């Protein structure tokens, strides 16, 4: 029984790097870095909150707002290198179909992010604010 549970949890964590919950006006997404390419020892997670006020709808277009917190760290260095990111952005969504079991959509967004540090390990990330 314990082996079956361990296999299930391993598959769940490996194949589902994002978990989301939503209600009609609010949503929460928790994501983590399952595989990092560069640097290979990068770990992290991201918590995103979304709010859809339902008053910004026009035909197939909808405007909602996203805000979040991300935390990244590198474990291969002798010192502990971390980075926190705070972000907020409006999101415009175009839904191709309004009814049906599958609703394909296209989203476009630009927002503001604040990085608490300008360096992560030996990488210069620029300034504290990012778009």
C-alpha positions, 0 to 999 in steps of 0.5 A: 500500500505504501509503495502504491501511494509513493508511486502516485505521489511521485507521478502527481508531483512530476506530471502536474507542476501546477495546481489551480483552484477557481470560483466565479470571480477569483482564482489561485494557481500554485506552480513549481519548477519541476525541471530547470535548464539553467542553472540546473540547481534552480528551485522555486514556486509561484503563487498567482491570484486572479480576480475577474470583476465581471464588469469588463466583458464585451462580446468575446473579450474579457479583462481580468487582473492577475497578481502574484508572488514567486520565490526562487533559490539556487542550491549548488552554491556555497551561499544561499542565493534567493530571489523574490518577485512580486507582480501585477498585470491586467489580462485581456482574454479573447474566447473563440467559442462561448459555449461547449465543453472546450472553450479555446481562448487567447490571452495577452498581458503586460504587467509590472514586476518587482524583484527584491534583488538584482542578482541571482547567483552570478547573473545580473538581472538588471533593475528591480522593476521589470515589465 
